[in-house]
Amino acid sequence: MSRYLVGIDLGTTNCVVCYIDKTAESSVPILFKIPQLSDPGELKEEVILPSFVYIPDENDIPEGSLALPWKEKQELAVGELARKMSPKVPTKVVASVKSWLCADNVDRMSAILPWNRNNPKKQLSPLDATATIIEHMKNAWNSQMAAEKPEDILENQTVVITVPASFDAVARELTVKAAGLAGLEIILLEEPQAAFYSWLNEHGEDWRKKVSAGDVILVCDIGGGTTDFSLIKVSDAEGNLTLERVAVGNHILLGGDNMDLTLAYSIAGKLKKENNMVLDAYQITGLTYGCRRAKESLMSDSGTKSEKLTVLGRGSSMIANTISTELSRNEVYEILIDGFFPECALEDKPTDSRRAGLRTFGLKYESDPAITKHLAAFLNSNCKSEKDLPNCILFNGGVTKADVIKDRIVKVIKSWASGTRDVKILTGTNPDLAVALGASCYAFVKEGSGIRIKAGSSRSYYLGVETSMPAVPGFLPPMQGLCVLPVGAEEGTSLDIDYSGLGLIVGETTDFHFYSSKFKKNGKTGSVIDNIENSPDIDELPSLAVNLEPYGDIPSGSLVPVNLHVEYTETGTLQVWCIDKRSENRWKLDFEIRKDQNQN
């Protein structure tokens, strides 16, 4: 039995660890201060661990200056020092690791980060980079919390790690695998749910006075690198209020970082016009970090009306060429509010302005910065009528600390309901810390204390089955989609798929095709979608190319009659098993996949 219930917000920009001590008199979540380097040789303990990994070359910093309490000889740094180095040496710092973990257009198992460094010996795979960050938090915990009691190491505790609600089965599986590489067994929880568990914990039994049956709650999470939407519905079940997560949005690479960059380019344009100064990439990067600090101050209610920004010159006359300018609160409001949160109609959709036939691989950044349009597309897809639109909002993420942003989002949603429905903001949580706090509360709930949000799988999952038909020149047999997990299936679900005539090829490398959908809510386990490759609202996951070894005297290339067994595990991952009808031999189809079958 674990002593601690630990919640980890594995954020795109920042990580936070929170825990509940079950031996304490009161089950109050406590924030864990994470030891990390703030500068070479300088160790600090902070609640927030920036999600950055710095991989220096041999002569970049003094020997021994990356030492940590648990290991003196370190080849990399995680946290504040890495964040500080990002604008100075961007090709030596891994950032946005979580977004890379769900990027299906790259090999997430290969050493590709930092992107464009082109030195595999000094690069990490998205999987290994994630494991590196988790391992830092594990070692920090063990050095602080288990120094006198070895049994209190993090490996022995109940650990919940949060992921975006939009993460598909592959990204979830890779998160679990990354934690395993760091030595942890974990449970997964969607970030918007975690934020809502934090709100529930903050209000205790009084939460029932804050919401009512029929309320639809939008969890609007806008962080540094991503935006995430979820809907939670409040219902009445025999006099008791129940909560159910009914919809999740896409993984949107759009957040505070985009806003900082926008301000930087705006200032760069002003400097070119007024001072004939053209900034290079290095100066733009430095200016972006200055704009971030200015933005946070200017958008705060207690902040200043203007902030000074300094742009360093380049070359021998660096000091002489240094130029200062000011960024006003009105400029920030005009650029960010109108640019990222414009008023729009519910029918509006984000536009894709990309036109080039050739594009570089990398993260799939959004081309339309209008977050309100992304919200409109999400609600338009999941709300059948105006009464289904949210009437309560829980804001989360650092961007939503600004009242002016929250007010604009509320105003826009009200306009979609023809102004006839009030929209209430649910308060009482810290946007920077709520996810980790809520994750620890969720672990407490799983042990039988408190109300649980009914959620389950946010997607339906389908396995591609090639149909049998006579050969036709230039025509491939259509692919059927066999539903192996429906939307809403709860963690711990175990299903046998009723589908006769299914054969598995063993002893040869073959492709397995997986598909998912957020909208096939009527799909039942064992149901079939004909020609799934051309079906709307269906997303194809990267195919799995694998050679399943035959058992015993089964010849290679044999077609083995099998039944399918599916498990949606307690950790929140999907497992598909092929079971030989004649011998009960089993083959597991893993979601640990690569796009290039030659790399398997």
VEXDREN-2710 file (C-alpha; in Angstrom, 1 decimal):
% VEXDREN-2710
k/r/px/py/pz
1/MET/0.0/0.0/0.0
2/SER/1.4/3.4/-1.0
3/ARG/1.7/6.2/1.6
4/TYR/1.4/9.0/-1.0
5/LEU/-1.1/9.8/-3.8
6/VAL/1.0/11.7/-6.3
7/GLY/-0.3/13.8/-9.1
8/ILE/2.0/15.0/-11.9
9/ASP/1.1/17.7/-14.4
10/LEU/3.3/16.7/-17.3
11/GLY/2.8/20.0/-19.1
12/THR/3.9/21.2/-22.5
13/THR/5.6/24.2/-20.9
14/ASN/5.8/23.4/-17.2
15/CYS/5.5/20.4/-14.9
16/VAL/4.1/20.4/-11.3
17/VAL/4.0/17.7/-8.7
18/CYS/1.4/17.5/-5.9
19/TYR/0.8/14.8/-3.3
20/ILE/-1.6/13.7/-0.6
21/ASP/-0.2/12.0/2.5
22/LYS/-2.7/9.2/3.5
23/THR/-1.1/9.0/7.0
24/ALA/-1.9/12.7/7.7
25/GLU/-4.9/13.8/9.7
26/SER/-6.4/15.7/6.8
27/SER/-6.1/14.7/3.1
28/VAL/-4.9/18.1/1.8
29/PRO/-3.0/18.2/-1.4
30/ILE/0.6/19.5/-0.9
31/LEU/2.8/21.0/-3.6
32/PHE/6.2/19.4/-4.0
33/LYS/9.2/21.7/-4.5
34/ILE/11.4/20.3/-7.2
35/PRO/15.2/20.7/-7.0
36/GLN/16.6/22.0/-10.3
37/LEU/19.4/24.1/-11.7
38/SER/18.6/27.7/-12.2
39/ASP/22.1/28.5/-13.5
40/PRO/25.2/26.3/-13.9
41/GLY/26.2/25.2/-10.4
42/GLU/23.2/26.9/-8.8
43/LEU/20.5/24.6/-7.3
44/LYS/17.0/25.9/-6.3
45/GLU/13.8/24.3/-5.3
46/GLU/10.7/25.4/-7.2
47/VAL/7.1/24.3/-7.4
48/ILE/7.3/24.6/-11.2
49/LEU/9.7/22.5/-13.3
50/PRO/9.9/24.0/-16.8
51/SER/9.5/21.2/-19.4
52/PHE/12.8/21.9/-21.2
53/VAL/15.9/19.7/-21.6
54/TYR/19.3/21.3/-22.2
55/ILE/21.9/19.0/-23.9
56/PRO/25.2/21.0/-24.0
57/ASP/28.3/20.2/-26.0
58/GLU/31.4/19.2/-24.0
59/ASN/32.9/22.6/-23.7
60/ASP/29.7/24.7/-23.3
61/ILE/29.7/24.9/-19.5
62/PRO/32.2/24.2/-16.7
63/GLU/32.8/20.6/-15.8
64/GLY/30.6/19.5/-12.9
65/SER/28.2/22.5/-13.1
66/LEU/25.3/20.3/-14.0
67/ALA/25.6/18.2/-10.8
68/LEU/22.4/17.4/-8.9
69/PRO/22.0/16.0/-5.3
70/TRP/21.3/12.5/-6.7
71/LYS/23.9/12.4/-9.4
72/GLU/27.1/14.5/-9.7
73/LYS/28.0/13.7/-13.3
74/GLN/25.2/14.9/-15.6
75/GLU/25.3/15.3/-19.3
76/LEU/22.1/17.4/-19.5
77/ALA/19.9/19.6/-17.5
78/VAL/16.1/19.7/-17.0
79/GLY/14.1/22.6/-15.8
80/GLU/14.8/26.3/-15.3
81/LEU/18.4/26.3/-16.6
82/ALA/17.2/24.6/-19.8
83/ARG/14.4/27.1/-20.2
84/LYS/16.9/30.0/-19.8
85/MET/19.2/28.4/-22.4
86/SER/16.4/28.0/-25.0
87/PRO/16.6/31.5/-26.5
88/LYS/20.4/31.4/-26.5
89/VAL/21.0/28.0/-28.0
90/PRO/17.7/26.8/-29.4
91/THR/19.3/23.8/-31.2
92/LYS/20.6/22.5/-27.9
93/VAL/17.3/22.6/-26.0
94/VAL/14.4/20.2/-26.3
95/ALA/11.0/22.1/-25.8
96/SER/7.3/21.2/-26.3
97/VAL/8.1/17.5/-25.5
98/LYS/4.5/16.6/-25.0
99/SER/3.5/17.9/-28.4
100/TRP/6.2/15.9/-30.0
101/LEU/5.0/12.8/-28.2
102/CYS/1.7/13.1/-30.1
103/ALA/3.2/14.2/-33.5
104/ASP/2.3/11.3/-35.8
105/ASN/4.2/12.7/-38.7
106/VAL/7.6/11.9/-37.2
107/ASP/9.2/8.8/-35.6
108/ARG/8.7/9.4/-31.9
109/MET/11.1/6.6/-31.1
110/SER/14.1/8.1/-32.9
111/ALA/16.6/10.7/-31.7
112/ILE/15.2/13.8/-33.4
113/LEU/15.2/16.4/-30.6
114/PRO/16.3/19.2/-30.4
115/TRP/14.8/19.5/-33.9
116/ASN/17.3/20.4/-36.6
117/ARG/20.4/19.9/-34.4
118/ASN/21.5/17.0/-36.8
119/ASN/23.7/15.4/-34.1
120/PRO/22.0/12.1/-33.0
121/LYS/24.6/11.7/-30.2
122/LYS/23.3/14.9/-28.7
123/GLN/19.6/14.3/-29.4
124/LEU/16.8/12.4/-27.8
125/SER/13.6/10.8/-29.1
126/PRO/10.3/12.3/-28.0
127/LEU/9.8/9.1/-25.9
128/ASP/13.2/9.4/-24.2
129/ALA/12.9/13.2/-23.7
130/THR/9.6/12.6/-21.9
131/ALA/11.2/9.8/-19.8
132/THR/14.1/12.2/-19.0
133/ILE/11.7/14.8/-17.5
134/ILE/9.8/12.2/-15.6
135/GLU/13.0/10.7/-14.2
136/HIS/14.1/14.1/-13.0
137/MET/10.9/14.5/-11.0
138/LYS/11.3/10.9/-9.7
139/ASN/14.9/11.4/-8.6
140/ALA/14.0/14.8/-7.0
141/TRP/11.2/13.1/-5.0
142/ASN/13.4/10.3/-3.9
143/SER/16.2/12.6/-2.7
144/GLN/13.7/14.7/-0.7
145/MET/10.9/12.5/0.4
146/ALA/12.6/9.2/0.7
147/ALA/16.0/10.2/2.1
148/GLU/15.3/8.8/5.5
149/LYS/12.6/6.3/4.5
150/PRO/13.6/4.3/1.4
151/GLU/10.2/2.7/1.3
152/ASP/8.7/6.1/0.4
153/ILE/10.4/6.3/-3.0
154/LEU/8.1/7.4/-5.8
155/GLU/8.2/3.9/-7.4
156/ASN/6.2/2.7/-4.4
157/GLN/3.5/5.4/-4.6
158/THR/0.3/5.7/-6.5
159/VAL/1.2/8.1/-9.4
160/VAL/-1.3/9.8/-11.7
161/ILE/0.2/11.6/-14.7
162/THR/-2.0/13.9/-16.7
163/VAL/-2.3/14.0/-20.5
164/PRO/-4.4/16.2/-22.9
165/ALA/-7.9/14.9/-23.4
166/SER/-7.1/14.9/-27.1
167/PHE/-4.3/12.4/-26.8
168/ASP/-5.1/9.3/-28.8
169/ALA/-4.2/5.7/-27.9
170/VAL/-0.7/5.9/-29.3
171/ALA/0.3/9.1/-27.4
172/ARG/-1.2/7.6/-24.2
173/GLU/0.7/4.4/-24.7
174/LEU/3.9/6.3/-25.3
175/THR/3.4/8.3/-22.1
176/VAL/3.0/5.1/-20.1
177/LYS/6.1/3.7/-21.8
178/ALA/8.1/6.9/-21.0
179/ALA/7.1/6.6/-17.3
180/GLY/8.1/2.9/-17.4
181/LEU/11.5/3.9/-18.7
182/ALA/11.8/6.2/-15.7
183/GLY/10.9/3.3/-13.4
184/LEU/7.3/4.3/-12.7
185/GLU/3.9/2.5/-13.0
186/ILE/1.3/5.2/-13.6
187/ILE/-2.4/6.0/-14.1
188/LEU/-3.4/8.5/-16.8
189/LEU/-5.9/11.3/-16.4
190/GLU/-7.1/13.9/-18.8
191/GLU/-5.9/17.4/-17.9
192/PRO/-9.4/19.1/-18.1
193/GLN/-10.7/16.5/-15.7
194/ALA/-7.8/17.0/-13.4
195/ALA/-8.5/20.8/-13.4
196/PHE/-12.2/20.0/-12.5
197/TYR/-11.2/17.6/-9.7
198/SER/-9.1/20.5/-8.3
199/TRP/-12.2/22.7/-8.4
200/LEU/-14.3/20.0/-6.6
201/ASN/-11.7/19.6/-3.9
202/GLU/-11.5/23.4/-3.4
203/HIS/-15.3/23.6/-2.8
204/GLY/-15.9/20.4/-0.9
205/GLU/-19.5/19.5/-0.4
206/ASP/-20.5/23.0/-1.4
207/TRP/-19.8/22.2/-5.1
208/ARG/-23.4/21.1/-5.4
209/LYS/-24.5/24.6/-4.6
210/LYS/-22.4/26.0/-7.4
211/VAL/-23.8/23.9/-10.3
212/SER/-27.2/22.3/-11.0
213/ALA/-28.6/19.4/-12.9
214/GLY/-28.7/20.3/-16.6
215/ASP/-25.6/22.5/-16.4
216/VAL/-23.0/22.0/-19.2
217/ILE/-19.5/23.0/-18.0
218/LEU/-16.8/23.9/-20.5
219/VAL/-13.3/23.3/-19.2
220/CYS/-11.2/25.8/-21.2
221/ASP/-7.5/25.1/-20.8
222/ILE/-5.1/27.5/-22.5
223/GLY/-1.5/27.0/-21.6
224/GLY/1.8/28.0/-22.9
225/GLY/1.9/25.7/-25.9
226/THR/-1.6/24.1/-26.3
227/THR/-5.3/24.7/-26.0
228/ASP/-7.6/22.0/-24.8
229/PHE/-11.5/21.9/-24.5
230/SER/-13.7/19.5/-22.7
231/LEU/-17.4/19.4/-21.8
232/ILE/-18.7/18.0/-18.6
233/LYS/-22.4/17.6/-18.0
234/VAL/-24.2/17.7/-14.6
235/SER/-27.1/15.3/-14.3
236/ASP/-29.6/14.2/-11.6
237/ALA/-29.5/10.5/-10.7
238/GLU/-32.2/9.7/-8.2
239/GLY/-31.7/12.9/-6.4
240/ASN/-27.9/12.9/-6.5
241/LEU/-25.8/15.1/-8.9
242/THR/-23.5/13.2/-11.2
243/LEU/-20.8/14.4/-13.5
244/GLU/-19.9/13.1/-17.0
245/ARG/-17.3/14.2/-19.4
246/VAL/-19.2/14.1/-22.7
247/ALA/-16.9/15.7/-25.3
248/VAL/-13.2/16.5/-25.9
249/GLY/-11.5/18.7/-28.5
250/ASN/-8.6/18.3/-30.8
251/HIS/-4.9/18.7/-29.7
252/ILE/-4.4/22.4/-30.7
253/LEU/-0.9/23.7/-30.8
254/LEU/-1.8/27.2/-29.9
255/GLY/-1.3/29.1/-26.6
256/GLY/0.7/31.7/-24.8
257/ASP/3.9/31.0/-26.7
258/ASN/2.2/32.1/-29.9
259/MET/1.1/35.3/-28.2
260/ASP/4.6/36.1/-27.0
261/LEU/6.0/35.6/-30.6
262/THR/3.2/37.8/-32.0
263/LEU/4.1/40.6/-29.7
264/ALA/7.8/40.2/-30.6
265/TYR/7.1/40.5/-34.3
266/SER/4.9/43.5/-33.7
267/ILE/7.7/45.2/-31.8
268/ALA/10.2/44.2/-34.5
269/GLY/8.0/45.8/-37.1
270/LYS/7.8/49.0/-35.0
271/LEU/11.6/49.1/-34.6
272/LYS/12.1/48.7/-38.4
273/LYS/9.7/51.5/-39.1
274/GLU/10.9/54.0/-36.5
275/ASN/14.6/53.1/-36.2
276/ASN/15.3/51.3/-39.5
277/MET/16.5/48.3/-37.3
278/VAL/16.0/44.9/-38.8
279/LEU/16.2/42.1/-36.1
280/ASP/17.7/38.7/-36.8
281/ALA/16.5/35.4/-35.5
282/TYR/18.6/35.6/-32.4
283/GLN/17.3/39.1/-31.5
284/ILE/13.7/38.0/-32.2
285/THR/14.1/35.0/-29.7
286/GLY/15.5/37.3/-27.0
287/LEU/12.7/39.8/-27.6
288/THR/10.1/37.1/-27.4
289/TYR/11.1/36.3/-23.8
290/GLY/11.0/40.0/-23.0
291/CYS/7.5/40.2/-24.4
292/ARG/6.4/37.2/-22.3
293/ARG/7.4/39.0/-19.1
294/ALA/5.8/42.3/-20.3
295/LYS/2.6/40.5/-21.3
296/GLU/2.2/38.9/-17.9
297/SER/2.6/42.3/-16.2
298/LEU/0.5/44.3/-18.5
299/MET/-2.4/41.9/-18.5
300/SER/-2.5/41.6/-14.7
301/ASP/-5.1/43.8/-12.9
302/SER/-2.3/45.1/-10.7
303/GLY/0.2/45.5/-13.5
304/THR/1.7/48.6/-15.1
305/LYS/0.4/50.6/-18.0
306/SER/3.5/50.1/-20.1
307/GLU/6.7/48.0/-20.0
308/LYS/10.2/48.7/-21.2
309/LEU/11.8/46.3/-23.7
310/THR/15.4/46.2/-24.6
311/VAL/16.8/44.7/-27.8
312/LEU/20.6/44.0/-27.8
313/GLY/22.7/44.9/-30.8
314/ARG/24.9/42.5/-32.6
315/GLY/28.6/42.5/-33.4
316/SER/31.4/44.7/-32.0
317/SER/29.1/47.6/-31.3
318/MET/26.6/45.6/-29.4
319/ILE/26.1/48.1/-26.6
320/ALA/26.0/51.1/-28.9
321/ASN/23.3/49.4/-31.0
322/THR/21.1/48.5/-28.1
323/ILE/17.7/50.0/-28.5
324/SER/14.9/50.3/-26.0
325/THR/11.2/50.6/-26.7
326/GLU/7.9/50.4/-24.8
327/LEU/5.0/48.0/-25.0
328/SER/1.7/49.5/-23.7
329/ARG/-1.3/47.7/-22.2
330/ASN/-3.5/49.1/-25.0
331/GLU/-1.1/47.6/-27.6
332/VAL/-1.2/44.2/-25.9
333/TYR/-5.0/44.2/-25.7
334/GLU/-5.3/45.2/-29.3
335/ILE/-2.8/42.7/-30.6
336/LEU/-3.8/39.7/-28.5
337/ILE/-7.5/40.1/-27.8
338/ASP/-8.5/40.9/-31.3
339/GLY/-5.9/38.6/-32.9
340/PHE/-6.4/35.5/-30.7
341/PHE/-9.9/36.0/-29.3
342/PRO/-11.9/37.7/-32.1
343/GLU/-15.7/37.8/-31.9
344/CYS/-17.1/35.2/-34.4
345/ALA/-20.1/33.2/-35.2
346/LEU/-20.7/29.6/-34.0
347/GLU/-20.6/28.4/-37.5
348/ASP/-17.1/29.9/-38.1
349/LYS/-14.2/27.5/-38.5
350/PRO/-10.5/28.0/-38.3
351/THR/-8.9/28.6/-41.7
352/ASP/-5.9/26.7/-43.0
353/SER/-3.8/29.2/-44.9
354/ARG/-1.0/26.8/-45.7
355/ARG/-0.6/26.6/-49.5
356/ALA/2.9/25.3/-50.1
357/GLY/3.1/21.8/-51.7
358/LEU/6.4/21.2/-49.8
359/ARG/6.5/21.5/-46.0
360/THR/9.1/20.6/-43.4
361/PHE/8.3/17.8/-41.0
362/GLY/7.8/18.9/-37.4
363/LEU/5.0/19.9/-35.1
364/LYS/1.6/20.6/-36.6
365/TYR/1.2/24.1/-35.5
366/GLU/-2.2/25.7/-36.1
367/SER/-2.2/28.2/-38.9
368/ASP/-5.3/30.1/-37.6
369/PRO/-4.5/31.8/-34.3
370/ALA/-8.2/32.6/-33.5
371/ILE/-8.8/30.5/-30.4
372/THR/-12.5/31.5/-30.4
373/LYS/-12.9/30.0/-33.8
374/HIS/-11.4/26.7/-32.6
375/LEU/-13.8/26.8/-29.7
376/ALA/-16.7/27.5/-32.1
377/ALA/-15.7/24.4/-34.2
378/PHE/-15.6/22.3/-31.0
379/LEU/-19.0/23.4/-29.7
380/ASN/-20.6/23.3/-33.1
381/SER/-19.5/19.7/-33.5
382/ASN/-20.7/18.6/-30.0
383/CYS/-23.8/20.7/-29.2
384/LYS/-27.0/19.8/-31.0
385/SER/-28.8/23.0/-30.0
386/GLU/-28.4/26.2/-28.1
387/LYS/-29.5/24.5/-24.8
388/ASP/-26.5/22.2/-25.1
389/LEU/-24.0/25.1/-25.2
390/PRO/-22.1/25.5/-21.9
391/ASN/-23.5/27.8/-19.3
392/CYS/-20.6/27.3/-16.9
393/ILE/-16.9/27.7/-17.6
394/LEU/-13.8/26.5/-15.7
395/PHE/-10.7/28.3/-16.9
396/ASN/-7.3/26.7/-16.6
397/GLY/-3.8/27.4/-17.9
398/GLY/-1.6/30.5/-17.4
399/VAL/-3.2/32.4/-20.3
400/THR/-6.6/32.5/-18.6
401/LYS/-5.3/34.3/-15.6
402/ALA/-6.0/37.5/-17.5
403/ASP/-9.6/38.7/-16.8
404/VAL/-9.8/40.5/-20.1
405/ILE/-9.3/37.1/-21.9
406/LYS/-11.9/35.4/-19.8
407/ASP/-14.4/38.2/-20.3
408/ARG/-14.0/38.0/-24.1
409/ILE/-14.5/34.2/-24.2
410/VAL/-17.6/34.5/-22.0
411/LYS/-18.9/37.3/-24.2
412/VAL/-18.5/35.3/-27.4
413/ILE/-20.2/32.2/-25.9
414/LYS/-23.1/34.3/-24.8
415/SER/-23.5/35.7/-28.4
416/TRP/-23.7/32.1/-29.7
417/ALA/-26.7/31.5/-27.4
418/SER/-28.4/34.6/-28.7
419/GLY/-27.7/36.3/-25.4
420/THR/-30.5/34.4/-23.7
421/ARG/-28.3/32.1/-21.6
422/ASP/-26.1/33.3/-18.8
423/VAL/-22.5/32.0/-18.5
424/LYS/-21.1/31.5/-15.1
425/ILE/-17.3/31.3/-14.4
426/LEU/-16.4/28.7/-11.8
427/THR/-13.7/30.1/-9.6
428/GLY/-11.4/28.9/-6.8
429/THR/-8.5/27.2/-8.6
430/ASN/-5.0/28.2/-9.5
431/PRO/-4.6/28.0/-13.3
432/ASP/-0.9/27.1/-13.0
433/LEU/-1.3/24.4/-10.4
434/ALA/-4.8/23.0/-10.7
435/VAL/-4.0/20.1/-12.9
436/ALA/-1.4/18.6/-10.5
437/LEU/-3.6/19.3/-7.5
438/GLY/-6.6/17.6/-9.3
439/ALA/-4.5/14.6/-10.3
440/SER/-3.6/13.9/-6.7
441/CYS/-7.3/14.3/-5.7
442/TYR/-8.3/11.9/-8.5
443/ALA/-6.0/9.3/-7.0
444/PHE/-7.8/9.9/-3.7
445/VAL/-11.2/9.5/-5.4
446/LYS/-10.1/6.2/-7.0
447/GLU/-9.5/4.8/-3.5
448/GLY/-13.2/5.5/-2.7
449/SER/-13.3/9.0/-1.4
450/GLY/-15.3/11.7/-3.2
451/ILE/-17.3/12.0/-6.4
452/ARG/-15.9/10.7/-9.6
453/ILE/-16.4/12.1/-13.1
454/LYS/-17.8/9.5/-15.4
455/ALA/-15.6/9.6/-18.5
456/GLY/-14.1/6.6/-20.2
457/SER/-12.6/6.6/-23.7
458/SER/-13.0/9.9/-25.5
459/ARG/-12.8/8.1/-28.8
460/SER/-14.1/5.0/-30.6
461/TYR/-11.3/2.8/-32.0
462/TYR/-11.4/0.6/-35.1
463/LEU/-9.1/-2.1/-36.4
464/GLY/-8.8/-2.3/-40.2
465/VAL/-9.9/-5.6/-41.7
466/GLU/-9.2/-6.3/-45.4
467/THR/-12.3/-7.7/-47.2
468/SER/-12.1/-10.8/-49.4
469/MET/-12.9/-10.2/-53.0
470/PRO/-11.7/-11.3/-56.5
471/ALA/-8.6/-9.5/-57.9
472/VAL/-9.5/-6.5/-60.0
473/PRO/-6.7/-4.6/-61.9
474/GLY/-6.0/-1.2/-60.3
475/PHE/-8.5/-1.8/-57.5
476/LEU/-7.6/-2.6/-53.9
477/PRO/-10.0/-4.5/-51.7
478/PRO/-11.9/-2.0/-49.4
479/MET/-11.0/-1.8/-45.8
480/GLN/-13.6/-2.5/-43.2
481/GLY/-13.4/-0.8/-39.8
482/LEU/-14.1/-3.2/-36.9
483/CYS/-15.1/-1.3/-33.7
484/VAL/-12.9/-2.7/-30.9
485/LEU/-13.7/0.1/-28.3
486/PRO/-16.7/2.4/-28.3
487/VAL/-16.8/6.0/-27.0
488/GLY/-17.4/6.1/-23.3
489/ALA/-15.9/2.6/-22.4
490/GLU/-14.6/3.0/-18.9
491/GLU/-11.1/2.1/-17.7
492/GLY/-10.8/-1.5/-16.7
493/THR/-13.2/-2.6/-19.4
494/SER/-12.5/-6.0/-20.9
495/LEU/-14.3/-7.0/-24.2
496/ASP/-14.5/-10.0/-26.4
497/ILE/-15.2/-9.0/-30.0
498/ASP/-18.0/-10.9/-31.7
499/TYR/-16.7/-11.1/-35.3
500/SER/-16.5/-14.5/-37.1
501/GLY/-14.2/-15.5/-39.9
502/LEU/-11.2/-13.4/-38.8
503/GLY/-7.7/-14.7/-39.7
504/LEU/-4.3/-13.5/-38.5
505/ILE/-1.2/-13.8/-40.7
506/VAL/1.8/-15.0/-38.6
507/GLY/5.5/-15.4/-39.5
508/GLU/5.5/-12.6/-42.0
509/THR/5.8/-8.8/-41.7
510/THR/2.3/-7.4/-42.2
511/ASP/0.5/-4.1/-41.7
512/PHE/-2.2/-3.5/-39.1
513/HIS/-4.4/-0.4/-39.6
514/PHE/-5.9/1.5/-36.7
515/TYR/-8.6/4.2/-36.9
516/SER/-10.3/6.4/-34.3
517/SER/-13.2/8.9/-34.2
518/LYS/-14.6/11.3/-31.6
519/PHE/-18.0/11.4/-33.4
520/LYS/-19.0/7.8/-33.9
521/LYS/-21.0/7.8/-30.6
522/ASN/-23.4/5.1/-31.8
523/GLY/-20.6/2.7/-32.6
524/LYS/-20.8/-0.6/-30.7
525/THR/-18.1/-3.1/-30.1
526/GLY/-18.1/-5.5/-33.0
527/SER/-19.9/-3.1/-35.4
528/VAL/-18.4/-2.6/-38.8
529/ILE/-17.9/0.6/-40.9
530/ASP/-17.6/-0.3/-44.6
531/ASN/-14.8/1.4/-46.6
532/ILE/-13.6/3.1/-43.4
533/GLU/-10.7/4.8/-45.3
534/ASN/-13.2/7.1/-47.0
535/SER/-15.5/7.7/-44.0
536/PRO/-15.9/11.2/-42.7
537/ASP/-14.8/12.1/-39.1
538/ILE/-12.4/9.1/-39.1
539/ASP/-8.8/9.6/-38.2
540/GLU/-6.2/7.0/-39.3
541/LEU/-3.5/6.3/-36.9
542/PRO/0.0/5.3/-38.1
543/SER/-0.1/1.7/-39.2
544/LEU/1.8/-1.0/-37.3
545/ALA/4.2/-3.1/-39.3
546/VAL/5.1/-6.2/-37.3
547/ASN/6.1/-9.9/-37.7
548/LEU/4.1/-12.0/-35.2
549/GLU/6.0/-15.1/-34.5
550/PRO/4.1/-18.4/-35.0
551/TYR/3.8/-20.9/-32.1
552/GLY/4.9/-24.5/-32.3
553/ASP/4.7/-26.1/-35.7
554/ILE/2.5/-23.4/-37.3
555/PRO/4.2/-22.6/-40.7
556/SER/5.3/-19.0/-41.4
557/GLY/2.7/-17.2/-43.6
558/SER/-0.2/-19.2/-42.2
559/LEU/-3.6/-17.6/-41.7
560/VAL/-4.6/-18.4/-38.1
561/PRO/-8.3/-18.2/-37.2
562/VAL/-8.5/-15.9/-34.2
563/ASN/-10.9/-14.1/-31.9
564/LEU/-10.2/-10.6/-30.7
565/HIS/-10.0/-9.6/-27.0
566/VAL/-9.7/-5.9/-26.0
567/GLU/-8.7/-4.3/-22.7
568/TYR/-9.1/-0.7/-21.9
569/THR/-6.7/-0.7/-18.9
570/GLU/-7.0/1.0/-15.6
571/THR/-4.0/3.1/-16.7
572/GLY/-6.0/4.5/-19.6
573/THR/-4.3/2.6/-22.4
574/LEU/-5.8/0.3/-25.1
575/GLN/-4.6/-3.3/-25.6
576/VAL/-5.7/-5.6/-28.5
577/TRP/-5.1/-9.3/-28.4
578/CYS/-5.5/-11.9/-31.1
579/ILE/-6.4/-15.3/-29.6
580/ASP/-5.9/-18.5/-31.6
581/LYS/-9.3/-20.3/-31.7
582/ARG/-7.6/-23.7/-31.7
583/SER/-5.0/-23.4/-29.0
584/GLU/-5.6/-20.1/-27.0
585/ASN/-2.2/-18.8/-28.1
586/ARG/-2.2/-15.0/-27.9
587/TRP/-0.6/-12.2/-29.9
588/LYS/-0.6/-8.6/-28.7
589/LEU/-0.9/-5.7/-31.1
590/ASP/1.0/-2.9/-29.4
591/PHE/0.5/0.8/-30.1
592/GLU/4.2/1.4/-29.7
593/ILE/4.5/2.2/-33.4
594/ARG/6.7/3.8/-36.0
595/LYS/5.7/5.1/-39.4
596/ASP/8.6/3.4/-41.2
597/GLN/8.1/-0.3/-41.1
598/ASN/11.9/-0.8/-41.8
599/GLN/12.6/0.6/-38.4
600/ASN/10.5/-2.0/-36.5
END
